[in-house]
Each structure stands twice: as structure tokens, then as C-alpha cells.
Amino acid sequence: NNIEANKYDKAGFTKELYEHFLYELVDENEVNKLAKFLKGSPELNVRIRFNSEDTKSNQVKQVTKLLNEEEISIIPAYFQEDSLHLNLNGKSLHQSEAWKSGEIKAQGESAMLPAIALNPQAHENIADICAAPGGKTIQISDLSQGKAYILASDIQEHRIDLLNSELKRLGIQNVKTRIADASNIEQWRNYENYFDKVLLDVPCSGLGLL
């Protein structure tokens, strides 16, 4: 109902995330305190979507210059060259030309590690299970320079819709999506011995970076 939806929106959490924190913290007041604390942090981490290793350095410089011109403060990332910590100074990331053009994607540094460890290569068949909303799916595509064949699945239709919307916005064409239950082996019989690599990152490695 609308009252429940407003409660989630006010906290800035999805329904699933709100209920997860409520299960852990028990008291709704404590969940709201957590939401207030998280909103107080001005930093946001983004990943620069580079075309190849050869162009990475130039793209980092180009995106950094663009963000500086938009008066968005940049804090050096801890260990990833293509990662930036941003202080938006009251602005919305979606207003940035770097975001509109698809040059950056909101993604925490720890959330970047699973796809890097996967080391996706061109022409590999890769499954990203529990993929939505798709940060790592898109990273896998980027790391393979758009040449891997990726199947991204999630059990929830509305989350797959979010992923499809982002794939369309960024013009990514090497990813197919499906609604499936990763714990139901019968839904995967047709893919037996099909994939070269599988990414199963549950719970999301970025959860602790909220």
C-alpha cells in the first residue's frame, strides 16, 4: 500500500533492503536512524567505463576534468584506478554529463572486485546469477569490451526490468536477461555445461558500503 511504499522511499531503501535491516535491527526506529546516517554521507563511489586498457588513463583524465567543471569534488579511490569517490556537493549524479553519456556508473570499490576476479574474456559464455540491478553485469560487459556472451538472471521481475532499462540506456547489446530462481536446478537444465564462467555474488558485496 501507499503507506508502506512511502516508508521505504523516505528511508531511501528498497522494500527488500528495508525488511532486511528491520530483521537485523528489530526496531523500525533503528532502521530509520541508520537511513538518516547513510544519507548524511556525501561520498558516492563511481566506476569509469573505459573502452580498453589502452584508453583507461585518458578516460580517467577526461572524466575527472568533466566532473571538476561540474564542481563535483573528487576524492582519490583506495585501490582502483578506474574508481572515483565523489562529493556531489548537493547535486544529483543523474544531472552529471558524465553519467548521462554513460561514462560513469555508480559502483562501490568492493563491488567491483568480483567481476575483476572473474576476468571475463571476449567470446566467453558467462552467467551472472542474482544479477539485478546490474552493476556487475555491466562491468563484466565492459571488461570484455562488449564481446562476452552474458546471461543475467534474477528471481524478481521488477529488478530485471531495472537491469533491462539500464542496458538499453547504455546501449549494451551482449547481455540477455531472464527471470529465474538460481536455487531451482530444473530452471537451468538447458544450460548444463554451457557457461565458461559463473558469477554468483550473494549477498551483494556492496551491501556494507551503503
N, C-alpha and C positions, 0 to 999 in steps of 0.2 A: 504494500500500500504506500501512499504518498508520504505518510509519517515516517515509515521505515526508510524509504528512499532518501528523504531529507536528512535523516540521521546519518546515513552513510556519506552523503555529499558534504555535510557540514564537517565531518571528521576528515574528509579527503581520502577515504578508503573505499575500496570495492566492498560489496556485501560479504564476499568470502573472506577478505582480509580483516574486515571489522569483526566478523564472527570468530576468526582465528585468534585475534588479540583478546576478545571477550572470553574465549575459552581459557587462554593463558592467564589473564589478569582478573577474571571473575567479575569485577565490578565495572559497570559502564562508565562511572566517573573516572576510573583509572585509564580506561581506553581513551576517553576524551582528553585527559591530561597528556597522554602520550601523543595524541594527534596535535595538540597545541604545541608541544615541544618540537615535534618534527617540522611543523610549519615555521617555527622560529629560525630554523637553519637556512641561511640564504644560499648555501652552496648547492650546485647541481653538477653532476658529472655527465659529460658527453663524450661520445666516440666520434672521431673524424673518419668518414667513409672514404678511404683512399682507393684509387683505381688499381694501383700496383705498388710493389715495394719501391720501384724506381721513382714514383711520383709522390711517395709519402711525405718526404721532407718539405717539398714545395707546397703541398696541400695544407700541411700543418701551418706553414707561414702564411698562406693565403687566408685560411680560416681565422687564424689569430688576428691578422690585420683587420679583417671584416668585423669581428667581434669588438675589437678595440674601437673601431669607428662608430659602432653602435653603443659605445660607452658601457659595455659589459666587461666587468673585471675578470681577468683570467688568473687562476692560481695554478702553478705547475702540478701536474699529476705525480703520483708517487712512483710508478714504475712503467707506465705505458706511454710511449712517445706519441701515439695517436689518441691519447685521452687528455681531456682538459677538465679542470674544476672551474666552474663559473659562479660568479656572484652577479645575479641578474639585475641587481640594483632596482628592484621593484618592477622590472619589465617581465613580460611573458616570453618564454623561449619560442613559442609559436610565432611571435612577431619578428623574430630574427630572420634576416635574409639567408643566413647560413642554414637554418632549419628549413625554410621554405624551399630552398634549392636542393634539399636532400644531402647537403654536405656534412651535416652532423646528425647524430642520433643519441637521444638520452639513454645512457647506459653506464652503470657503475663499473669501476675498475675490476672488482672481484667478479662481477657478472660477465666480464669479457674473457676470463680465464678458461672456462670450459670449452668454448669454441676454438681458442688458441691451442689448447691441449689436443683437441680433435684433429687439428692440422688438415683441414679439408683441401682436397686437390681437385683440379679440373677433371670432369668426366666420372667422378666417383658417385655412386648412389648412396645418399645419406638420409637417414631418418632423424628428425628432431621430434622426440616424443614429449608430450606435455609442453608444446611449443609456444602457445599463445601467452602474451600478446605479441611475441615475435622478435624481441631484441636479439636473441642469439641466432634465430633463424636467418635474420638479415645479415648478421655478422658472418655466419657460415657462407652465405652467398657472396659477400664482399671478399672474404679471404680466398675464395676460389675464383675470384674475378668474374663471378656470374656464370661459371662453367660447370659447377657441380649440379647433379640432379637431386633436388631436395624434396622430401615428403615431410611436411609439417603437420602433426596431428595434435588434437586436443579433445577432451571429452565434452567441452561446453561450446555450444553453437555460437553464443554471443561473443565468446573470446576468439573463435575462429573468424567471426565477422570483423573484429578489430584487426586481426592479422591480415585478412584479405584487403581491408581498406588501406592499411599501411603499405602493403606490397604494391597495390595499384598506384598510390601516391608517389612512390619511389621508382616506379617503372621496372620493378624486378619481375623477370619472366621465367626464372629457372626454379621456381618453388611451386609445388602443388600442395593443397591443403585438404585435410579430411577430418571429419568428426569421428573419433574412435576412442575406445576405452583401452588404455595401454595394459590393463590388468586382465583383459579378456583375450586369451590367446586365439580364440576362434576368429576374432576380427582381423587377425594378422596372418592367417594361413596362406593367403595368396602371395605373401611377401617372404615366405620361408627361403633362406639363403639368398635373398635378393640384395640386401644392403652391404656396402663395404664398411660403413661406419654408422654407429647409432649414438646420438646424444640424448641422455636421459638425466636431466638436471632437476631433481626434486628433493626437497623443496627448492624453489628458486634461489640461486646463490646470491642474488641481490637483495633478498628479504631483509638481511641485517643492516643494509645500508640506507634504509628509509630515514 
